Amino acid sequence: MTEFDCGSVSLLNAISYLFEREEIPSELIRLVSVYTLNCYDEKGKLEEQGKSKEARNLLNIWFNELTIRNNFDLHCNLYQGKSVDIDKLKLWLDNDGVAVIKVYKGNSMHYVLLTGIDDRYAYLWDPYYLDQNYYDNESCVTIIFDRPFNYNRKVLLSRFNSEEEKDFSLGLIENREYLLINRGIELII
């Protein structure tokens, strides 16, 4: 909806991907809405730089607390820096999980929902709408319109796992981050 709510929208998309509408507690939507978009820009304007590192850490804790209090079957694990691992991601996704993941987009960081990985591609749901031909001159990224409930970007795994500052790459190892989310049994990865 704005230039700065990709993380908030990706979190809500993760919940929508994993749960039916009638299963989702309104408190969860409130938590995402209240505790994201909490950064100030250089002019002191609230919500113009997305969510802070502290908010990301607290959301992980709050999601897990909400699960306990409301018997809501949601499990989260936040990984940052060197603990971000493609094999962990594959294992998580193979066990019906998703990941809200930080990637490069343009010359800044951007959050998307990762719904799948195979031997060649990462499958992402990017909340930022782009025209179908936006990546025509880019061989590593494809915009997808015929999978509206699964993904809308297909990114070569070599680009996705790259340390380069290119669209949909994870970037430098020390700056990598993802929140793994699933329903059902808690997976320790």
DABELGI-V571463 format. One record per backbone hydrogen bond with DSSP energy under -1.0 kcal/mol. NH is the residue of the N-H (numbers start at 1). CO is the residue of the C=O. E is the energy in kcal/mol with one decimal. If there is no record, write none. Layout:
BEGIN
NH/CO/E
NH/CO/E
END
This chain:
BEGIN
9/5/-2.8
10/6/-2.3
11/7/-2.2
12/8/-2.2
13/9/-2.7
14/10/-2.1
15/11/-1.9
16/12/-2.5
17/13/-2.3
18/14/-1.8
19/15/-2.2
23/20/-1.8
24/21/-1.1
28/25/-1.1
29/25/-1.0
30/26/-2.3
31/27/-2.5
32/28/-2.1
33/29/-2.4
34/30/-3.0
35/31/-2.6
39/50/-2.0
41/45/-2.0
44/41/-2.0
47/39/-1.7
56/52/-1.9
57/53/-2.1
58/54/-2.7
59/55/-2.8
60/56/-1.6
61/57/-1.7
62/58/-3.4
63/59/-2.9
64/60/-1.7
65/61/-2.3
66/62/-2.9
67/63/-1.7
68/64/-1.5
69/65/-2.8
70/66/-2.4
72/67/-1.0
74/72/-2.2
75/182/-2.8
77/180/-1.9
79/178/-2.9
81/176/-2.7
83/80/-1.6
84/81/-1.8
89/85/-2.2
90/86/-2.7
91/87/-2.3
92/88/-2.8
93/89/-2.9
94/90/-2.5
96/93/-1.2
97/92/-1.6
98/181/-3.0
99/114/-1.8
100/179/-2.5
101/112/-2.7
102/177/-2.3
103/110/-3.3
104/169/-2.1
105/108/-2.5
108/105/-1.3
110/103/-2.8
112/101/-2.1
113/125/-2.4
114/99/-3.7
115/123/-2.6
116/123/-1.3
118/121/-2.5
122/155/-2.8
123/116/-3.3
124/153/-2.4
125/113/-3.3
134/131/-1.9
136/133/-1.8
138/135/-2.0
142/154/-2.3
144/152/-2.4
150/147/-2.2
151/147/-1.9
152/124/-2.8
153/124/-2.0
154/142/-2.4
155/122/-2.7
156/140/-2.6
157/120/-3.0
160/156/-2.6
161/157/-2.6
162/159/-1.6
166/164/-1.5
168/104/-3.5
169/166/-2.0
170/160/-2.2
171/162/-2.1
175/172/-1.6
176/173/-1.3
178/79/-2.4
179/100/-2.6
180/77/-3.2
181/98/-2.8
182/75/-2.3
END
